[in-house]
């Protein structure tokens, strides 16, 4: 079960690296605008805000990677960063789009549950 939990933690981390790339580097491109359903005008006007948000997603990914790299001693690190991802996902689902609940919070929640079965 530990291996499955760690694989899922790794996938959550990779998702947040993907979010970082989308928000920091692709925000104003057709790909970024399609993913986030924005207009060219909105994307350009909110570019700095999106880059800041992307940086935070990078920190979440780094924290999850740190927890994985720490092995068994990384349990509490993974617990903390998965909890942060879940809270961010819940807030995003409440304030921006319900889709964030499924894309961000749900995978982190499943990883958190599996992590407790180590």
FENBEL-V329704 format. One record per residue. N is the residue number from 0. PSI is psi in whole degrees, -180 to 180 (NA if undefined). NEAR is the number of other C-alpha atoms within 10 Angstrom. Layout:
N	PSI	NEAR
N	PSI	NEAR
This chain:
0	-33	11
1	-42	13
2	-44	11
3	-43	13
4	-45	19
5	-36	23
6	-43	14
7	-39	19
8	-44	29
9	-40	18
10	-40	17
11	-42	26
12	-44	26
13	-37	17
14	-41	18
15	-27	24
16	-41	20
17	-45	16
18	-42	24
19	-50	25
20	-46	18
21	-46	21
22	-34	25
23	-34	22
24	-24	15
25	6	19
26	-44	27
27	0	23
28	165	13
29	-37	15
30	-51	12
31	-43	20
32	-35	18
33	-46	12
34	-45	11
35	2	14
36	52	12
37	160	16
38	161	13
39	-38	15
40	-47	10
41	-43	12
42	-44	22
43	-43	14
44	-27	12
45	14	14
46	-46	18
47	-39	14
48	-43	12
49	-40	22
50	-39	19
51	-44	14
52	-40	15
53	-39	23
54	-42	18
55	-40	15
56	-35	24
57	-39	22
58	-38	16
59	-44	23
60	-43	27
61	-40	17
62	-41	20
63	-40	28
64	-40	21
65	-46	15
66	-41	23
67	-42	20
68	-26	11
69	-6	13
70	-142	10
71	-31	11
72	-10	11
73	7	17
74	-51	16
75	-29	12
76	-48	17
77	-41	24
78	-48	19
79	-51	17
80	-34	24
81	-39	27
82	-41	16
83	-43	16
84	-43	24
85	-46	20
86	-45	17
87	-41	17
88	-41	26
89	-43	20
90	-43	16
91	-40	17
92	-36	18
93	-39	13
94	-22	10
95	-62	11
96	135	14
97	-25	14
98	-33	13
99	-31	18
100	-43	20
101	-34	14
102	-36	14
103	-55	22
104	-43	25
105	-48	17
106	-38	21
107	-39	27
108	-44	19
109	-43	14
110	-40	23
111	-44	22
112	-48	13
113	-34	18
114	-32	22
115	-10	12
116	21	9
117	NA	13
